[in-house]
Amino acid sequence: MKTLILNGSPRAAQGNTEVFIRQFMRGAGQSCPVRYVAKEPASEIAQAVRGCGELLVFLPLYVHAMPGIVLKVFEQMKPAAPGQKLVLWCSRALQRPRSLNFWCAI
């Protein structure tokens, strides 16, 4: 089953979201292709998503909402095929002593 990772940070590979992705792949023991929604048109990313069995979306929460560039990708996506999986991994900037991190598998 092909797994695709989307980096939903406006900072692309220079942000903390990239750190989470790299740590996730190291812990999973495998490398997956990463697409950067800040660098590619939403329609191209939505097309790439069609061919994957699992989609992992890592995104920052700046003001308790997903970045608009990630929302554009979701608006371009077609309904999931049977068996496709979506996982959202959200992280909040370190504004307090503890950081809020959570994931949601759909």
HELIX and SHEET records of a PDB file:
HELIX    1   1 ALA A   12  GLN A   14  5                                   3    
HELIX    2   2 ASN A   16  ALA A   28  1                                  13    
HELIX    3   3 ALA A   42  ARG A   50  1                                   9    
HELIX    4   4 GLY A   68  GLN A   76  1                                   9    
SHEET    1   A 5 VAL A  34  TYR A  36  0                                        
SHEET    2   A 5 THR A   3  ASN A   7  1                                        
SHEET    3   A 5 GLU A  54  LEU A  61  1                                        
SHEET    4   A 5 LYS A  85  ARG A  92  1                                        
SHEET    5   A 5 ASN A 101  ALA A 105 -1                                        
END                                                                             
